Amino acid sequence: MLTRVAEGVLVHESEFVQSNAVVVLGPAGVLLIDPGVTASELDCLVGDLADLGQAVVAGFSTHPHWDHVLWDARFGEAPRYGTARCAAAIRAELSDPDAKARIADHLLETEIAGQVPLDLLGLITGLPAGTTQVPWDGPRVRVIEHEAHAPGHAALLIEERGVLVAGDMLSDVLIPMFESDDTADPFDDYLAALLLFEGVAGDVEVVIPGHGSVGGSAELKTRIDQDRAYVHALRDGRDVDDPRVGPSAKPGWEWVSDVHEGQRERPARRSD
Ligand SMILES: [Zn+2]
């Protein structure tokens, strides 16, 4: 089911980790961001778009983690964009012929084992480095690329709608999660990305996290502060006071505390 969150912006929420696919309406069709996750949910999204009489004219993946680079053949042949570094990262991963089998194995540990179509996973066209706007016929969508959470991660700001599509940050249920390459400082990278969000926050009325609840402008500021406090505490080796971990975690999200414990021991582990 698609839910309207702003003029011309709709969200399809998955039962899996509250993943949000985003639909942006344009004059000749829609921009589809991070579609997923299970086959039945993709069926639903295909049906909802057909009911709206909308074709997909462009896709975008916020970052190269498996749950953000899915696709369904019925969305058609539209270009599927990501940042250059996002496209390079998923291409490198898929150059290993066992990559999809490994993702399928990982999914065996979840409640959606065998339900995720991986055929069209990761076929991302990288936008030239430094691209500031998604090239499509529709409302202007600014690309805010940064180094937090995953290589080539980008948030998207749908400027005329006041909507920030955050990718895997600014969640009410997931803590900041880190994936470092050899050179990066994952904490500095994360804090820098939060500063970028703070810089546009005055233009944002709706924030859509990759996983979790859609929030308003006050909630955006709360989540920036919350993510920053978490990163500072982890960086400085202090205990965290964060509603997303420990006894205050929402029912069903207790595993986030395990992720936190893992990050406390080794902050730069792969986050997926
Ligand atoms: Zn991710």
Boltz pocket constraint, residues with backbone or C-beta under 6 A from the ligand:
constraints:
  - pocket:
      binder: B
      contacts: [[A, 63], [A, 65], [A, 149], [A, 150], [A, 168], [A, 272]]
      max_distance: 6.0
